[in-house]
């Protein structure tokens, strides 16, 4: 049932994207054809009816149906960002730090995952910055939109650290532009619920119930409304801004896929060799089918049984340790998602005319890792969390939202590579932890 729903969502998204491009380009051609002719007034009526930015006028000069629908979709998504981060991250930390499960194995598992996170984020940011430097993400912006560009002024980086700790919880959670503060609040709540679990039963139950509400709403929003919202946003973007976003979007897709595949073939084999001195090629050969299966079904949960059997039967991992490491990794190991975030943020910012610097990407990596740990099990969850990182960086102009709509719409192919990075990372961590605990069957591994 879940796989059928996912396939239906992908089909609807692809139809929405195709229809958005076709109708948007058709409108653009009509707009150019009637320019300077007597039929230009007719286009003015169409523009006012469908594409008018109603916030840019002080009177009722148009309906802007496509603009309104796109904005309603984005506002509905924005509405859930703060509760999503607060609940998912605090509950994830609370679960991970359960005293009954906390020990040497858990610490080694978490440290390994964090190391892979840091390496994946750094390498993905470097590769995305290289592609950006080559000009593949550049967009020729319309003159009237240049004034809307967001900029990140120079400042002392320590100011970010100071501002991360809010002086008022309510005000911090009252804006999507203070996501870093919400992350801090979530971490504090998660750790406190761990230290005094008997005193925070009600709080944990409240957060779990709120998390269910948020996930239900986002499931409904993505499954039912996303195709319509994306169609309207893409169609309007092409009709108003032109076709400049097509090539940069293709560049983002190719970059994300290549980055994910390069990371799969480098960081995990190298990590295994450096920590265990085992032959990394045997690992890659045996887990290849796990990565292919994950890409095909696009679900880490559906891949868990195959990953478990491969780790135990072919890689020589302990069944007891695998039963902890792999389910934990399915929940918190989203380094593929973080790599995708680096590419997406670089694409969105550059296409919107923002100068994405290494400092910007460093902050994006921190926000991405924090949010990826608590990424919930909802459709296109990792891509949804791109918006959290955007808001944390101040990427909130209309041009940024156009780039984000394209990332959200064109997620499926990059997502296949991203999820492969995630599940193979779970297996690599399992091998490393089992080896360090001296329970890895090396004969079975080397067979």
Secondary structure, 3 states (H helix, E strand, C coil): CHHHHHHHHHHHHHHHHHHHHHHHHHHHHHHHHHCCCCCHHHHHHHHHHHHCCHHHCCCCCCCCHHHHHHHHHHHHHHHCHHHHHHHHHHHHHHHHCCCCCCCHHHHHHHHHHHHHHHHHHHHHHHHHHHHHHCCCCCCCCCHHHHHHCCCCCCCCCHHHHHHHCCCCHHHHCCCHHHHHHHHHHHHHHHHHHHHCHHHCHHHHHHHHHHHHHHHHHHHHHHHHHHHHHHHHHHHHHHHHHCCCHHHHHHHHHHHHHHHHHHHHCCHHHHHHHHHHCCCHHHHHHHHHHHHHHHHHHCCHHHHHHHHHHHHHHCCCCCHHHHHHHHHHHHHHCCHHHHHHHHHHHHHHHHHCCCCCCHHHHHHHHHHHHHHHHCCCCCCCHHHHCHHHHHHHHCCCCHHHHHHHHHHHHCHHHHHHHHHHHHHHHHHHHHHHHHHHCCCCCHHHHHC
